[in-house]
């Protein structure tokens, strides 16, 4: 029976004219809908915020909490296929959607990526390097873990946490008790990872459809400021051998974990050329926004193609590019200098009602003959402070 269901899934194709349901109404859903509408699909989204970014581009928005089972049923009834734009999907809602609608991404990858311990274990079991880690459940077990892994180390909550939240860099033994008590308040398991000295963070986005076709986007070199992505530089400034190895690791993860849709694979590059996978995201990713203007197929169009089981598009890079995030504090300066943007700059704003510091409000893709020229264009705008502009 299961084999017949898998064959049906491999063969099932959702063609333009159908309605795609998006669980989540943020900027990723917005950009999925913009790409899918150009292909002829309709969209319905579920999000608790009225006039959410995705709601502005969808045909319909269901305004409800993410754990509202009745609202999930409405989404299922209105959709031919359902996708999600964030990974912290309520387990009951995921179950309802899978039983009442077609969710080709399934919940297995969600279950893995929602939980850092399961995620690290799954990646390690594929034979792909991750930083050595230990699970801790008391101050004493934390001391034992630190004795094994050494300091500095990074303690993280197993669930929740993004953009640097839910983690603590442990530097001295004196802070272990305070760090444990602080993160333990989240009420979830805790994991301690060996601190891996790295020279660069890379990310690779892989796409796979139910038929098993797989495509990988070029690796991005990522620069963070205050734990929030600031720049994605493509091509990444690494040897070809490293780039190919990173892309092959992402390909392996997508294939072995039976991914449908997109998976973003974040990695650390060590000083001796070693690569360690840091985390996975089973959806479009901030570091893939460069694809909107610098690849034959954007990550958002590719996501639609993948969940609808259409042939995947070319991931060829058409130009060197640097993506720079626009946070709340950058929005006014960007709008004030809109007349000074380079002709090759592509501005993308997310339609969020309220602009707050550190909140992602949009991004700019700057295409240029080289990434160095694109970085100089960003510096000349003087919108981002000096520390942010360094790469």
HUMOWO-V962764 format. One record per backbone hydrogen bond with DSSP energy under -0.5 kcal/mol. CO is the residue of the C=O (numbers start at 1). NH is the residue of the N-H. If there is no record, write none. Layout:
BEGIN
co: <CO;CO>
nh: <NH;NH>
END
This chain:
BEGIN
co: <1;2;3;4;5;6;7;8;13;15;18;18;18;19;19;19;20;21;21;22;22;23;25;26;27;28;29;30;31;32;33;34;35;36;36;37;40;42;43;43;44;45;46;47;48;49;52;54;54;60;61;62;62;65;67;68;69;70;71;72;73;74;75;76;81;83;87;90;91;92;93;94;95;96;97;101;102;103;107;108;109;110;112;112;115;116;117;118;119;120;121;122;123;123;124;129;132;134;136;138;139;140;141;142;143;144;145;146;152;153;154;155;156;158;162;164;166;168;168;169;170;170;172;173;175;176;177;178;179;180;181;182;183;184;189;190;191;192;193;194;195;200;201;202;203;204;204;205;206;207;208;209;213;215;219;220;220;221;222;223;223;225;228;230;231;232;233;234;236;239;239;240;241;242;243;244;245;246;247;248;249;250;251;252;253;254;255;261;263;264;264;265;266;266;267;268;268;269;269;270;274;276;279;281;281;285;286;288;288;289;290;290;291;294;294;298;299;300;301;302;303;304;305;306;306;308;314;315;316;320;321;322;323;324;325;326;326;327;327;328;328;330;331;332;333;335;337;337;338;342;344;345;346;348;354;356;356;359;359;361;362;363;364;364;365;365;366;368;370;371;372;373;374;375;376;377;378;378;379;385;386;387>
nh: <5;6;7;8;9;10;11;12;15;18;17;20;42;21;80;81;44;23;83;24;46;85;54;30;31;32;33;34;35;36;37;38;39;39;41;40;17;20;59;60;22;62;24;64;50;52;56;57;58;45;63;47;64;68;69;72;73;74;75;76;77;78;79;79;21;23;89;94;95;96;97;98;99;100;101;103;82;106;111;112;113;114;115;119;119;120;121;122;123;124;125;126;126;128;127;277;194;192;190;142;143;144;145;146;147;148;149;150;195;170;193;168;191;116;165;167;157;155;170;171;152;153;175;176;179;180;181;182;183;184;185;185;186;187;158;136;156;134;154;196;197;269;222;267;220;206;265;217;263;215;261;212;209;207;236;203;222;233;201;230;231;228;225;325;223;323;221;321;238;242;243;244;245;246;247;248;249;250;251;252;253;254;255;256;257;259;258;208;206;266;281;204;278;279;202;270;276;199;200;273;270;268;266;264;283;288;289;291;299;292;293;294;295;318;319;302;303;304;305;306;307;308;310;210;309;14;297;218;296;368;234;366;232;364;327;361;362;330;331;331;332;334;335;336;337;338;340;341;341;345;367;347;365;363;356;328;359;328;361;350;326;348;324;366;346;367;322;320;374;375;376;377;378;379;380;381;382;383;382;389;390;390>
END
